[in-house]
Amino acid sequence: KRVPIKVKGKFYRTVVRPAMLYGTECWAVKKSQEQKMQVAEMRMLRYFCGVSRKDRIRNDRIRGSLGVVDIRETTDCGGLAM
């Protein structure tokens, strides 16, 4: 709780996201798999911020506060970039 939000976002971008996307370089990603990746990402980001779905805070606001772009827009993921 004492770690600033920006540091949490940087940690997510440098450690967690590359680990999640490592396997996607090997196969063609289907829409259902892409959706599951997005859901998993938002659950982690909400946990980092200490926010629940009941708080009704939009995903783009959470991503903005952490400085994280949508997982579909990343260039380092093989099949997810559309």
Secondary structure, DSSP 8 states (H G I E B T S, - for coil): --S-HHHHHHHIIIIIHHHHHSGGGSS---HHHHHHHHHHHHHHHHHHHT--GGG---HHHHHHHHT---GGG-SS-TTT--
